[in-house]
């Protein structure tokens, strides 16, 4: 790991990215039905077009979420590698020391790309944080799970970090941790995302008598319109219009991801990256594996004519039907009835049962593929099947045509 310090220093000089906001959680295998850990990232950012990338890193191959305008894939905003190591982050706005005048910033995506290239365990990631040239240009809560059962948040700033271990009963008495855009170890009452944190906390506390699954996290948490401060749920009141403020999904939401790790002694390459590209209330979950290699589903990678993902382009188009008002403060208002309504024909309501089919089909495939059948060829064939299914879903439901 010491050899990568110079490489990281070089990479960190290449690019700068605006800070982003997110809602996230790490859940240990104690709280899931199959004993596999989960890590959830609901992404909010100015970069509304995302795409998936595959790369053979210096040490490990990985798949990750990149901004479509990042032509060289220098920054990764969530990803998993061939060692079963998974990483994501939420921007924090209360971690920098008040006397820290560092100007370089917003380099979390670069750090996560380097982690995917070189790290297999939480310990490797700690070593990276220890050895990266300071100031690191970061202020974030990094979430990490690995194939050895490691699961932790690292609240990291330019010079130091603090670890919160999800496997520690005192740190995570309910077997999960939640983070938004402030850090527990940061400056008191500073930062952002306090209401979204309470939204997620409410949802998790009301679900913990059941087991947590990728489907629940993506279908329910990432599409929840419960507001903890106002104590109401838009999916219950079903207004035609609503103000877009402090819900987990927001106009700025550009993706939602759940990493489903492996139990100890399972193949690390069976780690699944459930990915919802674009505005989550309008999009659909797709399973991805590093084992499948560079041939990811065509609708999720850049097209021949654009750096954008065809699927993300269609989802963004749907989002702007929901946020269709342009004048004045119009972008702060959403036509909620297009997402969820009493007639049961909102976008969320139409997508949910079809997405459930994908979850069920995928779980059946994973159980069907024994060790010898867990191959790049089988995965790529399944990608083609899912690719066609999703194209048909969006054509039939919303008359959206893919190239």
C-alpha positions as CSV (number, residue, x, y, z in Angstrom):
1,X,0.0,0.0,0.0
2,X,2.9,2.4,0.7
3,X,3.7,2.4,-3.1
4,X,0.4,3.9,-4.0
5,X,1.0,7.2,-2.1
6,X,2.7,8.8,-5.0
7,X,0.1,7.6,-7.4
8,X,-2.7,9.0,-5.2
9,X,-0.9,12.4,-4.9
10,X,-0.8,12.5,-8.7
11,X,-4.4,11.5,-9.2
12,X,-5.6,14.0,-6.6
13,X,-4.2,16.9,-8.7
14,X,-6.1,15.9,-11.8
15,X,-9.8,16.7,-11.2
16,X,-12.2,18.4,-8.8
17,X,-15.8,17.6,-8.3
18,X,-18.6,19.6,-6.6
19,X,-19.6,18.3,-3.2
20,X,-22.6,16.0,-3.1
21,X,-25.2,15.0,-0.6
22,X,-26.5,11.5,0.1
23,X,-28.5,9.3,2.5
24,X,-26.9,6.0,3.4
25,X,-26.8,3.0,5.8
26,X,-24.6,0.0,6.6
27,X,-26.5,-3.2,7.8
28,X,-24.7,-6.2,9.1
29,X,-25.6,-9.8,8.3
30,X,-27.3,-10.1,11.7
31,X,-30.2,-8.0,10.4
32,X,-30.6,-9.6,6.9
33,X,-32.5,-12.8,6.1
34,X,-29.5,-14.6,4.5
35,X,-26.7,-13.3,6.7
36,X,-25.2,-11.1,4.0
37,X,-24.3,-7.5,4.9
38,X,-25.9,-4.6,3.0
39,X,-24.7,-1.1,2.3
40,X,-27.1,1.5,0.8
41,X,-26.3,4.8,-0.9
42,X,-29.0,7.1,-2.1
43,X,-27.1,9.7,-4.1
44,X,-27.9,13.4,-4.4
45,X,-25.7,15.5,-6.7
46,X,-25.6,18.3,-9.3
47,X,-24.5,15.6,-11.8
48,X,-27.9,14.1,-12.7
49,X,-26.5,11.8,-15.5
50,X,-24.7,8.7,-14.1
51,X,-23.4,5.6,-15.9
52,X,-21.7,2.4,-14.9
53,X,-18.1,1.6,-15.7
54,X,-15.9,-1.5,-15.5
55,X,-12.1,-1.2,-15.1
56,X,-9.2,-3.4,-14.4
57,X,-7.4,-1.5,-11.7
58,X,-3.8,-1.8,-10.7
59,X,-4.6,-4.7,-8.4
60,X,-8.3,-5.4,-8.6
61,X,-11.0,-5.2,-11.2
62,X,-14.0,-3.1,-10.3
63,X,-17.4,-1.8,-11.4
64,X,-18.5,1.7,-10.2
65,X,-20.9,4.6,-10.6
66,X,-19.4,7.5,-12.5
67,X,-20.7,10.9,-13.6
68,X,-21.4,10.8,-17.3
69,X,-19.3,13.9,-18.0
70,X,-16.3,12.3,-16.4
71,X,-14.9,11.0,-19.7
72,X,-11.9,9.3,-18.2
73,X,-13.7,7.8,-15.2
74,X,-11.3,9.4,-12.8
75,X,-13.9,9.5,-10.0
76,X,-16.1,6.7,-8.7
77,X,-19.0,7.5,-6.4
78,X,-19.8,4.0,-5.3
79,X,-18.3,0.7,-6.4
80,X,-17.3,-2.9,-5.7
81,X,-14.2,-4.9,-6.7
82,X,-13.1,-8.5,-7.4
83,X,-12.1,-8.9,-3.8
84,X,-15.6,-8.2,-2.6
85,X,-14.6,-4.8,-1.2
86,X,-17.4,-2.2,-1.6
87,X,-17.2,1.5,-0.9
88,X,-19.5,4.6,-1.0
89,X,-19.6,8.0,0.7
90,X,-21.8,10.8,1.9
91,X,-20.4,14.3,1.9
92,X,-20.0,15.8,5.4
93,X,-20.2,19.5,6.1
94,X,-19.0,19.5,9.8
95,X,-15.8,17.5,9.8
96,X,-13.2,20.1,8.9
97,X,-11.5,21.8,11.8
98,X,-12.4,25.5,12.0
99,X,-8.8,26.4,11.6
100,X,-8.3,24.2,8.5
101,X,-7.8,26.7,5.6
102,X,-7.1,23.9,3.0
103,X,-8.3,25.0,-0.4
104,X,-8.2,21.6,-2.2
105,X,-11.5,19.7,-1.7
106,X,-14.1,17.4,-3.2
107,X,-11.7,14.6,-3.9
108,X,-13.8,11.8,-2.4
109,X,-14.5,10.2,-5.8
110,X,-10.8,10.0,-6.5
111,X,-10.1,8.3,-3.2
112,X,-12.9,5.8,-3.7
113,X,-11.5,4.9,-7.2
114,X,-8.1,4.3,-5.6
115,X,-9.6,2.2,-2.9
116,X,-11.4,0.0,-5.4
117,X,-8.1,-0.5,-7.3
118,X,-6.0,-1.4,-4.2
119,X,-8.2,-2.4,-1.2
120,X,-9.6,-5.8,-0.2
121,X,-10.5,-5.1,3.4
122,X,-11.4,-2.4,5.8
123,X,-7.9,-2.6,7.1
124,X,-6.5,-1.9,3.6
125,X,-8.8,1.2,3.4
126,X,-7.5,2.4,6.8
127,X,-4.0,2.1,5.5
128,X,-4.9,4.1,2.4
129,X,-6.3,6.9,4.7
130,X,-3.2,6.7,6.8
131,X,-0.8,7.0,3.9
132,X,-2.5,9.3,1.4
133,X,-0.7,12.7,1.2
134,X,-2.2,15.3,3.5
135,X,-4.2,17.4,3.2
136,X,-6.3,14.8,1.4
137,X,-9.0,17.1,0.1
138,X,-11.8,15.1,1.7
139,X,-14.6,15.7,4.1
140,X,-16.9,12.7,4.1
141,X,-18.4,9.7,5.7
142,X,-17.0,6.7,3.8
143,X,-18.9,3.5,4.1
144,X,-17.1,0.2,3.5
145,X,-18.0,-3.5,3.6
146,X,-15.7,-6.4,2.7
147,X,-15.8,-10.1,2.1
148,X,-14.4,-10.9,5.5
149,X,-17.3,-9.4,7.4
150,X,-15.9,-5.9,7.8
151,X,-18.5,-3.1,7.9
152,X,-17.7,0.4,9.0
153,X,-18.1,4.1,8.4
154,X,-15.0,6.3,8.3
155,X,-15.6,9.9,9.1
156,X,-12.6,11.5,7.4
157,X,-11.3,15.0,6.9
158,X,-8.1,16.4,5.4
159,X,-5.9,15.0,8.2
160,X,-7.7,12.5,10.4
161,X,-10.5,10.0,10.5
162,X,-12.6,8.2,13.0
163,X,-14.0,4.6,12.5
164,X,-17.5,3.5,13.5
165,X,-17.7,-0.3,13.4
166,X,-21.1,-1.6,12.4
167,X,-20.2,-4.9,14.0
168,X,-19.7,-3.3,17.4
169,X,-22.8,-3.8,19.6
170,X,-22.3,-0.5,21.4
171,X,-21.8,1.5,18.2
172,X,-24.6,-0.3,16.3
173,X,-27.0,-1.8,18.9
174,X,-29.6,-2.5,16.1
175,X,-27.0,-3.9,13.7
176,X,-27.1,-0.9,11.4
177,X,-25.7,2.6,11.1
178,X,-27.1,5.5,9.2
179,X,-25.3,8.6,7.8
180,X,-26.4,11.6,5.8
181,X,-24.4,14.9,5.5
182,X,-23.0,15.4,8.9
183,X,-20.6,13.4,11.0
184,X,-21.0,12.2,14.6
185,X,-17.4,13.2,15.3
186,X,-17.8,16.6,13.7
187,X,-18.8,20.1,14.9
188,X,-22.0,20.0,16.9
189,X,-25.2,21.1,15.1
190,X,-23.3,21.9,11.9
191,X,-23.5,20.1,8.6
192,X,-26.6,19.0,6.7
193,X,-29.1,16.2,6.3
194,X,-30.5,16.2,9.8
195,X,-34.1,15.8,8.7
196,X,-33.2,13.1,6.1
197,X,-31.3,11.3,8.9
198,X,-34.5,11.3,11.0
199,X,-36.5,10.1,8.0
200,X,-34.3,7.1,7.5
201,X,-34.1,6.4,11.2
202,X,-37.9,6.3,11.4
203,X,-38.1,4.0,8.4
204,X,-35.4,1.7,9.8
205,X,-36.9,1.6,13.3
206,X,-40.3,0.7,11.9
207,X,-38.8,-2.1,9.8
208,X,-36.3,-3.7,12.2
209,X,-38.8,-6.4,13.4
210,X,-38.4,-7.6,9.8
211,X,-35.2,-8.4,8.0
212,X,-33.6,-5.8,5.7
213,X,-33.3,-6.7,2.0
214,X,-32.0,-4.9,-1.1
215,X,-35.5,-4.7,-2.4
216,X,-36.8,-2.9,0.7
217,X,-34.0,-0.4,0.7
218,X,-34.4,0.5,-3.0
219,X,-38.2,0.1,-3.3
220,X,-39.2,1.5,0.0
221,X,-36.5,3.7,1.6
222,X,-35.2,5.3,-1.7
223,X,-38.8,6.0,-2.7
224,X,-40.2,7.0,0.7
225,X,-41.8,10.4,1.0
226,X,-42.1,10.4,4.7
227,X,-41.1,13.7,6.4
228,X,-40.0,13.3,10.0
229,X,-40.2,17.0,11.0
230,X,-43.7,17.5,9.6
231,X,-44.8,14.0,10.5
232,X,-46.6,13.1,7.4
233,X,-46.1,10.8,4.4
234,X,-47.0,12.1,0.9
235,X,-47.8,8.5,-0.1
236,X,-50.6,8.5,2.4
237,X,-52.0,12.0,1.7
238,X,-51.4,11.8,-2.1
239,X,-51.5,15.5,-3.0
240,X,-51.3,16.6,-6.6
241,X,-48.4,18.9,-6.0
242,X,-45.9,19.0,-3.2
243,X,-42.8,21.0,-2.2
244,X,-39.6,19.1,-2.7
245,X,-37.8,19.6,0.6
246,X,-35.9,17.2,2.9
247,X,-37.4,13.9,1.7
248,X,-34.9,11.1,1.0
249,X,-35.6,11.3,-2.7
250,X,-35.2,14.8,-4.1
251,X,-34.9,16.5,-7.4
252,X,-31.2,16.2,-7.0
253,X,-31.3,12.4,-6.5
254,X,-29.4,10.7,-9.3
255,X,-29.0,7.1,-8.2
256,X,-29.6,4.6,-5.5
257,X,-27.3,1.6,-4.8
258,X,-27.3,-1.4,-2.5
259,X,-24.2,-3.5,-2.1
260,X,-25.2,-7.1,-1.1
261,X,-22.0,-8.6,0.3
262,X,-21.2,-12.2,1.0
263,X,-21.0,-14.4,4.0
264,X,-17.6,-15.6,5.2
265,X,-16.3,-18.5,3.0
266,X,-18.5,-17.5,0.1
267,X,-16.9,-16.4,-3.2
268,X,-16.2,-12.6,-3.0
269,X,-17.1,-12.3,-6.6
270,X,-20.7,-13.1,-5.7
271,X,-21.0,-9.6,-4.2
272,X,-24.0,-7.9,-5.9
273,X,-24.2,-4.2,-6.8
274,X,-27.9,-3.5,-7.1
275,X,-28.1,-0.3,-9.1
276,X,-30.9,2.2,-9.7
277,X,-29.6,4.8,-12.3
278,X,-31.2,8.2,-12.4
279,X,-34.0,9.6,-10.3
280,X,-34.9,6.6,-8.1
281,X,-38.7,7.1,-8.0
282,X,-38.7,6.7,-11.8
283,X,-36.0,4.1,-12.2
284,X,-35.6,0.4,-11.7
285,X,-33.0,-1.9,-9.9
286,X,-30.5,-3.8,-11.9
287,X,-28.0,-6.4,-10.4
288,X,-24.3,-6.1,-11.4
289,X,-21.3,-8.3,-10.7
290,X,-17.6,-7.7,-11.3
291,X,-17.4,-11.4,-12.4
292,X,-19.4,-10.4,-15.5
293,X,-16.5,-8.3,-16.8
294,X,-16.6,-5.3,-18.9
295,X,-19.8,-6.3,-20.8
296,X,-22.3,-4.5,-18.5
297,X,-25.9,-4.0,-19.6
298,X,-25.9,-1.8,-22.6
299,X,-28.5,0.6,-21.3
300,X,-26.3,1.4,-18.2
301,X,-23.1,2.3,-19.9
302,X,-22.2,5.2,-22.3
303,X,-23.8,4.8,-25.7
304,X,-22.1,5.0,-29.1
305,X,-23.2,8.6,-29.5
306,X,-23.0,10.0,-26.0
307,X,-21.2,9.6,-22.7
308,X,-24.6,9.2,-21.1
309,X,-26.3,6.0,-20.2
310,X,-29.4,5.4,-22.3
311,X,-31.4,4.3,-19.2
312,X,-30.3,7.3,-17.2
313,X,-31.3,9.6,-20.1
314,X,-34.8,8.1,-20.1
315,X,-35.2,8.4,-16.3
316,X,-34.1,12.0,-16.3
317,X,-36.7,12.7,-19.0
318,X,-39.4,11.2,-16.7
319,X,-38.1,13.2,-13.8
320,X,-38.6,16.4,-15.7
321,X,-42.3,15.5,-16.2
322,X,-42.6,15.4,-12.4
323,X,-40.6,18.6,-12.0
324,X,-42.1,20.4,-15.0
325,X,-42.5,23.9,-13.7
326,X,-39.8,26.2,-14.9
327,X,-40.8,29.7,-13.9
328,X,-39.6,31.4,-10.7
329,X,-39.2,28.8,-7.9
330,X,-41.0,26.2,-10.0
331,X,-38.2,23.7,-9.8
332,X,-38.9,23.3,-6.0
333,X,-42.4,21.9,-6.8
334,X,-43.2,18.4,-8.0
335,X,-46.3,17.0,-9.5
336,X,-46.5,14.2,-7.0
337,X,-49.6,12.6,-8.5
338,X,-47.4,11.5,-11.4
339,X,-45.4,9.4,-9.0
340,X,-48.1,8.2,-6.6
341,X,-51.9,8.6,-6.7
342,X,-55.2,7.2,-5.6
343,X,-55.8,5.5,-9.0
344,X,-52.7,3.4,-8.5
345,X,-51.1,4.4,-11.8
346,X,-48.3,6.6,-10.6
347,X,-44.8,5.9,-11.9
348,X,-43.7,4.3,-8.6
349,X,-46.8,2.2,-8.5
350,X,-46.3,0.9,-12.1
351,X,-42.6,0.1,-11.6
352,X,-42.7,-1.6,-8.3
353,X,-44.3,-5.0,-9.3
354,X,-42.1,-5.3,-12.4
355,X,-39.0,-4.5,-10.3
356,X,-40.1,-7.2,-7.8
357,X,-39.9,-9.7,-10.7
358,X,-36.3,-8.7,-11.4
359,X,-35.4,-9.3,-7.7
360,X,-37.1,-12.7,-7.7
361,X,-35.6,-13.8,-11.0
362,X,-32.1,-12.7,-9.8
363,X,-32.3,-14.5,-6.5
364,X,-33.4,-17.6,-8.4
365,X,-30.4,-17.2,-10.7
366,X,-27.9,-16.8,-7.9
367,X,-29.3,-20.0,-6.2
368,X,-29.2,-21.8,-9.6
369,X,-25.6,-20.9,-10.4
370,X,-23.4,-23.1,-8.3
371,X,-19.7,-22.4,-8.1
372,X,-18.9,-23.9,-11.5
373,X,-21.8,-22.0,-13.2
374,X,-20.9,-18.7,-11.6
375,X,-19.3,-17.5,-14.9
376,X,-18.9,-14.4,-16.9
377,X,-20.8,-16.0,-19.7
378,X,-23.8,-16.8,-17.6
379,X,-23.8,-13.3,-16.1
380,X,-23.5,-11.6,-19.5
381,X,-26.4,-13.7,-20.8
382,X,-28.5,-12.6,-17.9
383,X,-27.5,-9.0,-18.5
384,X,-28.9,-9.3,-22.0
385,X,-32.2,-10.7,-20.7
386,X,-32.5,-7.9,-18.1
387,X,-31.5,-5.3,-20.7
388,X,-34.3,-6.4,-23.0
389,X,-36.8,-6.6,-20.2
390,X,-36.2,-3.0,-19.0
391,X,-36.4,-1.6,-22.5
392,X,-39.8,-3.3,-22.9
393,X,-40.9,-2.0,-19.5
394,X,-40.2,1.6,-20.3
395,X,-41.7,1.3,-23.8
396,X,-44.9,-0.3,-22.6
397,X,-45.4,1.8,-19.6
398,X,-44.2,5.3,-20.7
399,X,-43.8,5.0,-24.5
400,X,-40.0,5.7,-24.1
401,X,-37.9,4.5,-27.1
402,X,-34.3,3.4,-26.6
403,X,-31.9,3.7,-29.5
